[in-house]
Amino acid sequence: MAVSVSVLAIIISLHLIAFVLTVGSERRRSTAKVVPDEYDERTYCVYTTDASTVYGLSAFGLLLISQTIVNGVTKCLCFGRGLMGRGSTTCVVFFIFSWVSFLGAEACLLAGSAKNAYHTKYRGVFGGEDISCSTLRKGVFAAGAALTLLSLLGSTLYYWAHSRADTGGWEKHRSDEGLGMTHQQHNNNNNNNEFGKL
C-alpha cells in the first residue's frame, strides 16, 4: 500500500480543524456571576455563552472521524495482512502512540464539554452562601488541544510507517507470481480458441 496524498490531506485537515475548535473552546469557556433574585433572598448564577461546549463536541467528532479513517485505511493493524520488514516495529509504536494521544484528547474534550455545560442554578439556599458557581477550570481544553496535535503527529506517522511496512517484501513476490499466472492464462486462452475452432 502506497502513501495516499488524499488520505493524508483528510487526516491532517480534520486534526487541524479540531485543533482550532479546541483552542476556541478554551478561549470561550463559560464564566458565571452571582445575581440576587428579585423575589426572595436567594441568589443564582448567570452564565455566559455555551459556545465552548459546542466547539468541544465538534472537535470531539472530527477527531473521531479522523481516527476512524486512519484505522479503516490501515485496517486497524489487526485485520490486514502481516507487516513485513524493519518498519513493523516502528508501525506498532506509532499505532500505540496514535491511540494513546487520541484517547487523551477525546477524554479532555468530552470532560471539558460536559463540565462547561453544567450550570449551578441556585446558591444561597438554606444558608449555603459559600457554594460557588460551577465553572470549568482553565487548561482542560488547552490539554485537549495539545493532545490533538500529538494525535495528528501520531496518526500521520502511523499511516506513513504502515504504508512502508505493508509493502516490504510483498510487491516483488506478487509481481513474479503475477507474471507466471499471466503466461499460463495466455496458454489457456490459446487452447480455448483451438477448441472453439473444432
Biotite code that builds the C-alpha atoms (Angstrom):
import biotite.structure as struc

atoms = struc.array([
    struc.Atom([0.000, 0.000, 0.000], chain_id="A", res_id=1, res_name="MET", atom_name="CA", element="C"),
    struc.Atom([1.486, 3.322, -1.032], chain_id="A", res_id=2, res_name="ALA", atom_name="CA", element="C"),
    struc.Atom([1.004, 6.549, 0.886], chain_id="A", res_id=3, res_name="VAL", atom_name="CA", element="C"),
    struc.Atom([-2.105, 8.287, -0.415], chain_id="A", res_id=4, res_name="SER", atom_name="CA", element="C"),
    struc.Atom([-1.880, 12.070, -0.506], chain_id="A", res_id=5, res_name="VAL", atom_name="CA", element="C"),
    struc.Atom([-5.663, 12.410, -0.307], chain_id="A", res_id=6, res_name="SER", atom_name="CA", element="C"),
    struc.Atom([-5.855, 10.287, 2.860], chain_id="A", res_id=7, res_name="VAL", atom_name="CA", element="C"),
    struc.Atom([-3.043, 12.313, 4.435], chain_id="A", res_id=8, res_name="LEU", atom_name="CA", element="C"),
    struc.Atom([-4.768, 15.574, 3.451], chain_id="A", res_id=9, res_name="ALA", atom_name="CA", element="C"),
    struc.Atom([-8.045, 14.452, 5.032], chain_id="A", res_id=10, res_name="ILE", atom_name="CA", element="C"),
    struc.Atom([-6.351, 13.297, 8.245], chain_id="A", res_id=11, res_name="ILE", atom_name="CA", element="C"),
    struc.Atom([-4.289, 16.457, 8.613], chain_id="A", res_id=12, res_name="ILE", atom_name="CA", element="C"),
    struc.Atom([-7.162, 18.817, 7.791], chain_id="A", res_id=13, res_name="SER", atom_name="CA", element="C"),
    struc.Atom([-9.565, 17.128, 10.236], chain_id="A", res_id=14, res_name="LEU", atom_name="CA", element="C"),
    struc.Atom([-6.972, 17.282, 13.000], chain_id="A", res_id=15, res_name="HIS", atom_name="CA", element="C"),
    struc.Atom([-6.152, 20.933, 12.310], chain_id="A", res_id=16, res_name="LEU", atom_name="CA", element="C"),
    struc.Atom([-9.828, 21.939, 12.289], chain_id="A", res_id=17, res_name="ILE", atom_name="CA", element="C"),
    struc.Atom([-10.296, 20.031, 15.563], chain_id="A", res_id=18, res_name="ALA", atom_name="CA", element="C"),
    struc.Atom([-7.258, 21.857, 16.989], chain_id="A", res_id=19, res_name="PHE", atom_name="CA", element="C"),
    struc.Atom([-8.699, 25.260, 16.033], chain_id="A", res_id=20, res_name="VAL", atom_name="CA", element="C"),
    struc.Atom([-12.057, 24.341, 17.591], chain_id="A", res_id=21, res_name="LEU", atom_name="CA", element="C"),
    struc.Atom([-10.312, 23.157, 20.761], chain_id="A", res_id=22, res_name="THR", atom_name="CA", element="C"),
    struc.Atom([-8.392, 26.423, 21.071], chain_id="A", res_id=23, res_name="VAL", atom_name="CA", element="C"),
    struc.Atom([-11.698, 28.235, 20.526], chain_id="A", res_id=24, res_name="GLY", atom_name="CA", element="C"),
    struc.Atom([-13.233, 26.138, 23.296], chain_id="A", res_id=25, res_name="SER", atom_name="CA", element="C"),
    struc.Atom([-10.510, 27.229, 25.704], chain_id="A", res_id=26, res_name="GLU", atom_name="CA", element="C"),
    struc.Atom([-10.990, 30.890, 24.821], chain_id="A", res_id=27, res_name="ARG", atom_name="CA", element="C"),
    struc.Atom([-14.804, 30.789, 25.036], chain_id="A", res_id=28, res_name="ARG", atom_name="CA", element="C"),
    struc.Atom([-15.239, 28.922, 28.327], chain_id="A", res_id=29, res_name="ARG", atom_name="CA", element="C"),
    struc.Atom([-18.362, 29.810, 30.295], chain_id="A", res_id=30, res_name="SER", atom_name="CA", element="C"),
    struc.Atom([-17.951, 32.277, 33.107], chain_id="A", res_id=31, res_name="THR", atom_name="CA", element="C"),
    struc.Atom([-20.521, 32.952, 35.800], chain_id="A", res_id=32, res_name="ALA", atom_name="CA", element="C"),
    struc.Atom([-21.525, 35.755, 38.093], chain_id="A", res_id=33, res_name="LYS", atom_name="CA", element="C"),
    struc.Atom([-23.789, 35.728, 41.116], chain_id="A", res_id=34, res_name="VAL", atom_name="CA", element="C"),
    struc.Atom([-27.024, 37.705, 40.767], chain_id="A", res_id=35, res_name="VAL", atom_name="CA", element="C"),
    struc.Atom([-29.561, 38.287, 43.559], chain_id="A", res_id=36, res_name="PRO", atom_name="CA", element="C"),
    struc.Atom([-33.075, 37.022, 42.966], chain_id="A", res_id=37, res_name="ASP", atom_name="CA", element="C"),
    struc.Atom([-35.530, 39.903, 42.889], chain_id="A", res_id=38, res_name="GLU", atom_name="CA", element="C"),
    struc.Atom([-38.335, 37.900, 44.542], chain_id="A", res_id=39, res_name="TYR", atom_name="CA", element="C"),
    struc.Atom([-36.625, 36.340, 47.566], chain_id="A", res_id=40, res_name="ASP", atom_name="CA", element="C"),
    struc.Atom([-33.334, 36.226, 49.471], chain_id="A", res_id=41, res_name="GLU", atom_name="CA", element="C"),
    struc.Atom([-31.665, 33.649, 47.297], chain_id="A", res_id=42, res_name="ARG", atom_name="CA", element="C"),
    struc.Atom([-29.001, 34.299, 44.719], chain_id="A", res_id=43, res_name="THR", atom_name="CA", element="C"),
    struc.Atom([-28.403, 32.458, 41.483], chain_id="A", res_id=44, res_name="TYR", atom_name="CA", element="C"),
    struc.Atom([-25.680, 32.082, 38.886], chain_id="A", res_id=45, res_name="CYS", atom_name="CA", element="C"),
    struc.Atom([-25.853, 33.692, 35.461], chain_id="A", res_id=46, res_name="VAL", atom_name="CA", element="C"),
    struc.Atom([-23.596, 32.076, 32.859], chain_id="A", res_id=47, res_name="TYR", atom_name="CA", element="C"),
    struc.Atom([-22.188, 33.415, 29.636], chain_id="A", res_id=48, res_name="THR", atom_name="CA", element="C"),
    struc.Atom([-22.387, 31.606, 26.302], chain_id="A", res_id=49, res_name="THR", atom_name="CA", element="C"),
    struc.Atom([-22.124, 27.828, 25.874], chain_id="A", res_id=50, res_name="ASP", atom_name="CA", element="C"),
    struc.Atom([-20.130, 28.112, 22.643], chain_id="A", res_id=51, res_name="ALA", atom_name="CA", element="C"),
    struc.Atom([-17.244, 26.260, 24.285], chain_id="A", res_id=52, res_name="SER", atom_name="CA", element="C"),
    struc.Atom([-19.375, 23.136, 24.671], chain_id="A", res_id=53, res_name="THR", atom_name="CA", element="C"),
    struc.Atom([-20.378, 23.180, 21.003], chain_id="A", res_id=54, res_name="VAL", atom_name="CA", element="C"),
    struc.Atom([-16.774, 23.738, 19.880], chain_id="A", res_id=55, res_name="TYR", atom_name="CA", element="C"),
    struc.Atom([-15.516, 20.956, 22.122], chain_id="A", res_id=56, res_name="GLY", atom_name="CA", element="C"),
    struc.Atom([-18.083, 18.439, 20.917], chain_id="A", res_id=57, res_name="LEU", atom_name="CA", element="C"),
    struc.Atom([-17.400, 19.391, 17.284], chain_id="A", res_id=58, res_name="SER", atom_name="CA", element="C"),
    struc.Atom([-13.675, 18.825, 17.808], chain_id="A", res_id=59, res_name="ALA", atom_name="CA", element="C"),
    struc.Atom([-14.519, 15.506, 19.504], chain_id="A", res_id=60, res_name="PHE", atom_name="CA", element="C"),
    struc.Atom([-16.468, 14.398, 16.422], chain_id="A", res_id=61, res_name="GLY", atom_name="CA", element="C"),
    struc.Atom([-13.782, 15.495, 13.958], chain_id="A", res_id=62, res_name="LEU", atom_name="CA", element="C"),
    struc.Atom([-11.074, 13.613, 15.848], chain_id="A", res_id=63, res_name="LEU", atom_name="CA", element="C"),
    struc.Atom([-13.274, 10.530, 15.937], chain_id="A", res_id=64, res_name="LEU", atom_name="CA", element="C"),
    struc.Atom([-13.833, 10.714, 12.169], chain_id="A", res_id=65, res_name="ILE", atom_name="CA", element="C"),
    struc.Atom([-10.107, 11.171, 11.529], chain_id="A", res_id=66, res_name="SER", atom_name="CA", element="C"),
    struc.Atom([-9.143, 8.209, 13.723], chain_id="A", res_id=67, res_name="GLN", atom_name="CA", element="C"),
    struc.Atom([-11.804, 6.085, 12.016], chain_id="A", res_id=68, res_name="THR", atom_name="CA", element="C"),
    struc.Atom([-10.396, 6.968, 8.583], chain_id="A", res_id=69, res_name="ILE", atom_name="CA", element="C"),
    struc.Atom([-6.815, 6.152, 9.616], chain_id="A", res_id=70, res_name="VAL", atom_name="CA", element="C"),
    struc.Atom([-7.775, 2.818, 11.130], chain_id="A", res_id=71, res_name="ASN", atom_name="CA", element="C"),
    struc.Atom([-10.141, 1.996, 8.269], chain_id="A", res_id=72, res_name="GLY", atom_name="CA", element="C"),
    struc.Atom([-7.450, 2.545, 5.662], chain_id="A", res_id=73, res_name="VAL", atom_name="CA", element="C"),
    struc.Atom([-4.819, 0.605, 7.608], chain_id="A", res_id=74, res_name="THR", atom_name="CA", element="C"),
    struc.Atom([-7.355, -1.999, 8.780], chain_id="A", res_id=75, res_name="LYS", atom_name="CA", element="C"),
    struc.Atom([-6.544, -1.127, 12.407], chain_id="A", res_id=76, res_name="CYS", atom_name="CA", element="C"),
    struc.Atom([-3.237, -3.023, 12.235], chain_id="A", res_id=77, res_name="LEU", atom_name="CA", element="C"),
    struc.Atom([-5.139, -6.181, 13.222], chain_id="A", res_id=78, res_name="CYS", atom_name="CA", element="C"),
    struc.Atom([-7.252, -7.232, 10.259], chain_id="A", res_id=79, res_name="PHE", atom_name="CA", element="C"),
    struc.Atom([-4.892, -6.684, 7.335], chain_id="A", res_id=80, res_name="GLY", atom_name="CA", element="C"),
    struc.Atom([-2.122, -8.927, 6.128], chain_id="A", res_id=81, res_name="ARG", atom_name="CA", element="C"),
    struc.Atom([1.038, -9.145, 8.218], chain_id="A", res_id=82, res_name="GLY", atom_name="CA", element="C"),
    struc.Atom([3.558, -6.337, 8.121], chain_id="A", res_id=83, res_name="LEU", atom_name="CA", element="C"),
    struc.Atom([6.996, -7.053, 6.741], chain_id="A", res_id=84, res_name="MET", atom_name="CA", element="C"),
    struc.Atom([10.481, -5.747, 7.405], chain_id="A", res_id=85, res_name="GLY", atom_name="CA", element="C"),
    struc.Atom([12.029, -3.467, 9.971], chain_id="A", res_id=86, res_name="ARG", atom_name="CA", element="C"),
    struc.Atom([9.190, -0.954, 9.715], chain_id="A", res_id=87, res_name="GLY", atom_name="CA", element="C"),
    struc.Atom([6.728, -3.209, 11.505], chain_id="A", res_id=88, res_name="SER", atom_name="CA", element="C"),
    struc.Atom([8.115, -2.339, 14.959], chain_id="A", res_id=89, res_name="THR", atom_name="CA", element="C"),
    struc.Atom([8.014, 1.369, 14.169], chain_id="A", res_id=90, res_name="THR", atom_name="CA", element="C"),
    struc.Atom([4.478, 0.953, 12.915], chain_id="A", res_id=91, res_name="CYS", atom_name="CA", element="C"),
    struc.Atom([3.338, -0.696, 16.165], chain_id="A", res_id=92, res_name="VAL", atom_name="CA", element="C"),
    struc.Atom([4.983, 2.072, 18.248], chain_id="A", res_id=93, res_name="VAL", atom_name="CA", element="C"),
    struc.Atom([3.236, 4.807, 16.231], chain_id="A", res_id=94, res_name="PHE", atom_name="CA", element="C"),
    struc.Atom([-0.045, 2.856, 16.375], chain_id="A", res_id=95, res_name="PHE", atom_name="CA", element="C"),
    struc.Atom([0.077, 2.814, 20.183], chain_id="A", res_id=96, res_name="ILE", atom_name="CA", element="C"),
    struc.Atom([1.180, 6.469, 20.332], chain_id="A", res_id=97, res_name="PHE", atom_name="CA", element="C"),
    struc.Atom([-1.648, 7.442, 17.995], chain_id="A", res_id=98, res_name="SER", atom_name="CA", element="C"),
    struc.Atom([-4.276, 5.691, 20.118], chain_id="A", res_id=99, res_name="TRP", atom_name="CA", element="C"),
    struc.Atom([-2.976, 6.993, 23.457], chain_id="A", res_id=100, res_name="VAL", atom_name="CA", element="C"),
    struc.Atom([-2.898, 10.604, 22.252], chain_id="A", res_id=101, res_name="SER", atom_name="CA", element="C"),
    struc.Atom([-6.289, 10.201, 20.566], chain_id="A", res_id=102, res_name="PHE", atom_name="CA", element="C"),
    struc.Atom([-7.947, 8.788, 23.691], chain_id="A", res_id=103, res_name="LEU", atom_name="CA", element="C"),
    struc.Atom([-6.371, 11.507, 25.856], chain_id="A", res_id=104, res_name="GLY", atom_name="CA", element="C"),
    struc.Atom([-7.597, 14.265, 23.543], chain_id="A", res_id=105, res_name="ALA", atom_name="CA", element="C"),
    struc.Atom([-11.081, 12.766, 23.377], chain_id="A", res_id=106, res_name="GLU", atom_name="CA", element="C"),
    struc.Atom([-11.246, 12.467, 27.170], chain_id="A", res_id=107, res_name="ALA", atom_name="CA", element="C"),
    struc.Atom([-10.238, 16.111, 27.634], chain_id="A", res_id=108, res_name="CYS", atom_name="CA", element="C"),
    struc.Atom([-12.727, 17.305, 25.033], chain_id="A", res_id=109, res_name="LEU", atom_name="CA", element="C"),
    struc.Atom([-15.618, 15.244, 26.369], chain_id="A", res_id=110, res_name="LEU", atom_name="CA", element="C"),
    struc.Atom([-14.955, 16.056, 30.029], chain_id="A", res_id=111, res_name="ALA", atom_name="CA", element="C"),
    struc.Atom([-14.415, 19.735, 29.269], chain_id="A", res_id=112, res_name="GLY", atom_name="CA", element="C"),
    struc.Atom([-17.596, 19.973, 27.211], chain_id="A", res_id=113, res_name="SER", atom_name="CA", element="C"),
    struc.Atom([-19.660, 18.202, 29.872], chain_id="A", res_id=114, res_name="ALA", atom_name="CA", element="C"),
    struc.Atom([-18.264, 20.325, 32.716], chain_id="A", res_id=115, res_name="LYS", atom_name="CA", element="C"),
    struc.Atom([-18.700, 23.524, 30.720], chain_id="A", res_id=116, res_name="ASN", atom_name="CA", element="C"),
    struc.Atom([-22.361, 22.656, 30.053], chain_id="A", res_id=117, res_name="ALA", atom_name="CA", element="C"),
    struc.Atom([-23.047, 22.065, 33.772], chain_id="A", res_id=118, res_name="TYR", atom_name="CA", element="C"),
    struc.Atom([-24.575, 25.140, 35.406], chain_id="A", res_id=119, res_name="HIS", atom_name="CA", element="C"),
    struc.Atom([-25.346, 25.697, 39.060], chain_id="A", res_id=120, res_name="THR", atom_name="CA", element="C"),
    struc.Atom([-28.840, 27.119, 39.263], chain_id="A", res_id=121, res_name="LYS", atom_name="CA", element="C"),
    struc.Atom([-29.235, 28.480, 42.786], chain_id="A", res_id=122, res_name="TYR", atom_name="CA", element="C"),
    struc.Atom([-26.795, 29.206, 45.527], chain_id="A", res_id=123, res_name="ARG", atom_name="CA", element="C"),
    struc.Atom([-27.532, 30.661, 48.917], chain_id="A", res_id=124, res_name="GLY", atom_name="CA", element="C"),
    struc.Atom([-30.274, 28.163, 49.749], chain_id="A", res_id=125, res_name="VAL", atom_name="CA", element="C"),
    struc.Atom([-30.638, 27.361, 53.465], chain_id="A", res_id=126, res_name="PHE", atom_name="CA", element="C"),
    struc.Atom([-27.511, 29.181, 54.492], chain_id="A", res_id=127, res_name="GLY", atom_name="CA", element="C"),
    struc.Atom([-25.329, 27.796, 51.733], chain_id="A", res_id=128, res_name="GLY", atom_name="CA", element="C"),
    struc.Atom([-23.695, 31.098, 50.944], chain_id="A", res_id=129, res_name="GLU", atom_name="CA", element="C"),
    struc.Atom([-20.265, 29.509, 50.443], chain_id="A", res_id=130, res_name="ASP", atom_name="CA", element="C"),
    struc.Atom([-21.434, 27.485, 47.457], chain_id="A", res_id=131, res_name="ILE", atom_name="CA", element="C"),
    struc.Atom([-19.826, 28.870, 44.317], chain_id="A", res_id=132, res_name="SER", atom_name="CA", element="C"),
    struc.Atom([-20.972, 28.852, 40.724], chain_id="A", res_id=133, res_name="CYS", atom_name="CA", element="C"),
    struc.Atom([-19.561, 25.812, 38.987], chain_id="A", res_id=134, res_name="SER", atom_name="CA", element="C"),
    struc.Atom([-17.294, 26.610, 36.031], chain_id="A", res_id=135, res_name="THR", atom_name="CA", element="C"),
    struc.Atom([-14.711, 24.740, 34.013], chain_id="A", res_id=136, res_name="LEU", atom_name="CA", element="C"),
    struc.Atom([-11.117, 25.139, 35.139], chain_id="A", res_id=137, res_name="ARG", atom_name="CA", element="C"),
    struc.Atom([-8.692, 26.797, 32.804], chain_id="A", res_id=138, res_name="LYS", atom_name="CA", element="C"),
    struc.Atom([-6.471, 24.392, 30.883], chain_id="A", res_id=139, res_name="GLY", atom_name="CA", element="C"),
    struc.Atom([-8.743, 21.409, 30.212], chain_id="A", res_id=140, res_name="VAL", atom_name="CA", element="C"),
    struc.Atom([-9.329, 22.361, 26.593], chain_id="A", res_id=141, res_name="PHE", atom_name="CA", element="C"),
    struc.Atom([-5.705, 23.505, 26.291], chain_id="A", res_id=142, res_name="ALA", atom_name="CA", element="C"),
    struc.Atom([-4.601, 19.988, 27.237], chain_id="A", res_id=143, res_name="ALA", atom_name="CA", element="C"),
    struc.Atom([-7.056, 18.669, 24.660], chain_id="A", res_id=144, res_name="GLY", atom_name="CA", element="C"),
    struc.Atom([-5.514, 20.964, 22.028], chain_id="A", res_id=145, res_name="ALA", atom_name="CA", element="C"),
    struc.Atom([-2.001, 19.743, 22.832], chain_id="A", res_id=146, res_name="ALA", atom_name="CA", element="C"),
    struc.Atom([-3.129, 16.114, 22.683], chain_id="A", res_id=147, res_name="LEU", atom_name="CA", element="C"),
    struc.Atom([-4.905, 16.838, 19.391], chain_id="A", res_id=148, res_name="THR", atom_name="CA", element="C"),
    struc.Atom([-1.592, 17.941, 17.878], chain_id="A", res_id=149, res_name="LEU", atom_name="CA", element="C"),
    struc.Atom([0.094, 14.837, 19.273], chain_id="A", res_id=150, res_name="LEU", atom_name="CA", element="C"),
    struc.Atom([-2.702, 12.739, 17.794], chain_id="A", res_id=151, res_name="SER", atom_name="CA", element="C"),
    struc.Atom([-2.104, 14.433, 14.444], chain_id="A", res_id=152, res_name="LEU", atom_name="CA", element="C"),
    struc.Atom([1.572, 13.573, 14.650], chain_id="A", res_id=153, res_name="LEU", atom_name="CA", element="C"),
    struc.Atom([0.895, 10.003, 15.787], chain_id="A", res_id=154, res_name="GLY", atom_name="CA", element="C"),
    struc.Atom([-1.772, 9.304, 13.153], chain_id="A", res_id=155, res_name="SER", atom_name="CA", element="C"),
    struc.Atom([0.320, 10.712, 10.323], chain_id="A", res_id=156, res_name="THR", atom_name="CA", element="C"),
    struc.Atom([3.447, 8.817, 11.332], chain_id="A", res_id=157, res_name="LEU", atom_name="CA", element="C"),
    struc.Atom([1.455, 5.629, 11.915], chain_id="A", res_id=158, res_name="TYR", atom_name="CA", element="C"),
    struc.Atom([-0.113, 5.844, 8.455], chain_id="A", res_id=159, res_name="TYR", atom_name="CA", element="C"),
    struc.Atom([3.281, 6.544, 6.867], chain_id="A", res_id=160, res_name="TRP", atom_name="CA", element="C"),
    struc.Atom([5.006, 3.707, 8.777], chain_id="A", res_id=161, res_name="ALA", atom_name="CA", element="C"),
    struc.Atom([2.165, 1.297, 7.979], chain_id="A", res_id=162, res_name="HIS", atom_name="CA", element="C"),
    struc.Atom([2.376, 2.153, 4.291], chain_id="A", res_id=163, res_name="SER", atom_name="CA", element="C"),
    struc.Atom([6.114, 1.468, 4.255], chain_id="A", res_id=164, res_name="ARG", atom_name="CA", element="C"),
    struc.Atom([5.906, -1.743, 6.302], chain_id="A", res_id=165, res_name="ALA", atom_name="CA", element="C"),
    struc.Atom([2.881, -3.054, 4.413], chain_id="A", res_id=166, res_name="ASP", atom_name="CA", element="C"),
    struc.Atom([4.715, -3.216, 1.073], chain_id="A", res_id=167, res_name="THR", atom_name="CA", element="C"),
    struc.Atom([8.040, -4.543, 2.365], chain_id="A", res_id=168, res_name="GLY", atom_name="CA", element="C"),
    struc.Atom([8.852, -7.794, 0.598], chain_id="A", res_id=169, res_name="GLY", atom_name="CA", element="C"),
    struc.Atom([5.400, -8.324, -0.920], chain_id="A", res_id=170, res_name="TRP", atom_name="CA", element="C"),
    struc.Atom([5.480, -6.335, -4.139], chain_id="A", res_id=171, res_name="GLU", atom_name="CA", element="C"),
    struc.Atom([8.335, -8.247, -5.737], chain_id="A", res_id=172, res_name="LYS", atom_name="CA", element="C"),
    struc.Atom([6.823, -11.621, -4.876], chain_id="A", res_id=173, res_name="HIS", atom_name="CA", element="C"),
    struc.Atom([3.429, -10.567, -6.154], chain_id="A", res_id=174, res_name="ARG", atom_name="CA", element="C"),
    struc.Atom([4.915, -9.298, -9.440], chain_id="A", res_id=175, res_name="SER", atom_name="CA", element="C"),
    struc.Atom([6.792, -12.555, -10.033], chain_id="A", res_id=176, res_name="ASP", atom_name="CA", element="C"),
    struc.Atom([3.705, -14.589, -9.309], chain_id="A", res_id=177, res_name="GLU", atom_name="CA", element="C"),
    struc.Atom([1.569, -12.350, -11.498], chain_id="A", res_id=178, res_name="GLY", atom_name="CA", element="C"),
    struc.Atom([3.881, -12.818, -14.495], chain_id="A", res_id=179, res_name="LEU", atom_name="CA", element="C"),
    struc.Atom([3.718, -16.573, -14.104], chain_id="A", res_id=180, res_name="GLY", atom_name="CA", element="C"),
    struc.Atom([-0.053, -16.527, -13.952], chain_id="A", res_id=181, res_name="MET", atom_name="CA", element="C"),
    struc.Atom([-0.284, -14.250, -16.976], chain_id="A", res_id=182, res_name="THR", atom_name="CA", element="C"),
    struc.Atom([1.818, -16.592, -19.058], chain_id="A", res_id=183, res_name="HIS", atom_name="CA", element="C"),
    struc.Atom([-0.277, -19.604, -18.118], chain_id="A", res_id=184, res_name="GLN", atom_name="CA", element="C"),
    struc.Atom([-3.515, -17.721, -18.686], chain_id="A", res_id=185, res_name="GLN", atom_name="CA", element="C"),
    struc.Atom([-2.326, -16.809, -22.177], chain_id="A", res_id=186, res_name="HIS", atom_name="CA", element="C"),
    struc.Atom([-1.731, -20.501, -22.948], chain_id="A", res_id=187, res_name="ASN", atom_name="CA", element="C"),
    struc.Atom([-5.210, -21.363, -21.681], chain_id="A", res_id=188, res_name="ASN", atom_name="CA", element="C"),
    struc.Atom([-6.729, -18.724, -23.976], chain_id="A", res_id=189, res_name="ASN", atom_name="CA", element="C"),
    struc.Atom([-4.910, -20.274, -26.968], chain_id="A", res_id=190, res_name="ASN", atom_name="CA", element="C"),
    struc.Atom([-6.260, -23.719, -26.054], chain_id="A", res_id=191, res_name="ASN", atom_name="CA", element="C"),
    struc.Atom([-9.798, -22.301, -25.764], chain_id="A", res_id=192, res_name="ASN", atom_name="CA", element="C"),
    struc.Atom([-9.524, -20.734, -29.223], chain_id="A", res_id=193, res_name="ASN", atom_name="CA", element="C"),
    struc.Atom([-8.393, -24.024, -30.736], chain_id="A", res_id=194, res_name="GLU", atom_name="CA", element="C"),
    struc.Atom([-11.286, -25.822, -29.019], chain_id="A", res_id=195, res_name="PHE", atom_name="CA", element="C"),
    struc.Atom([-13.741, -23.279, -30.418], chain_id="A", res_id=196, res_name="GLY", atom_name="CA", element="C"),
    struc.Atom([-12.474, -23.883, -33.962], chain_id="A", res_id=197, res_name="LYS", atom_name="CA", element="C"),
    struc.Atom([-13.204, -27.636, -33.768], chain_id="A", res_id=198, res_name="LEU", atom_name="CA", element="C"),
])
